[in-house]
Amino acid sequence: MLTLTLVVMVCAWGYSQSSPSGKVVGGGCDGCNLIYEGMPSTLFWETIIPDSKEPGEPLIITGTIYKKDGRTPAPGVILYVYHTDNKGNYSATLTQREGRRHGHLRGWMKTDDKGRYRFRTIRPASYPNRKIPAHIHPIIKEEGINEYYLDEYLFDDDPLLTADERSKQEKRGGLGIIKLIKNQQGEWIGQRNIVLGLNIPNY
């Protein structure tokens, strides 16, 4: 039953479709197909990723996804995000299969009629013994074209986010570097708006 549901969902969203030019939108994406493993049958514009026992500092990200013109809200767009735990690992659950690559801290949203999305999670840590900034991976799925990745969510106050790292940003969907502010409840709050197709090859 689960397999059938997944197949129907994939077909309905046009999985593996390409752009009108016949080229793959985004230039290809290793692991983007994992968006479908574990995807809930019903998606909302906001989601909570970890359970209440997940260690780490709480983080809330909000934003609006716009159409290519950068002004018109884009409803019905799936945003999938995944990231490391508070030790910098993609720690998986026992029930995950291929999706183990993305760990257990992963979530799905579908923008509302105003193009809004919001997710609550914990602030990820950078990879152990490496100098890569902490980040959150986003993948977009629009109806009628294949999945494609955006620039990672990066945090402006991260000491590992050097000038060199900042210069590497492709600005896929817009700039992914966000400023975080901690509120009175001890939650990190950030905002990122996304423009569909912006700096996305073959869009």
Secondary structure, 3 states (H helix, E strand, C coil): CHHHHHHHHHHHCCCCCCCCCCCCHHHCCCCHHHHHCCCCCCCCCEEECCCCCCCCCEEEEEEEEECCCCCCECCCCEEEEEECCCCCCCCCCCCCCHHHHHCCCEEEEECCCCCEEEEEEECCCCCCCCCCCCEEEEEEECCCCCCEECCCEEECCCCCCCHHHHHCCCCCCCCCEECCEECCCCCEEEECCEECCCCCCCC
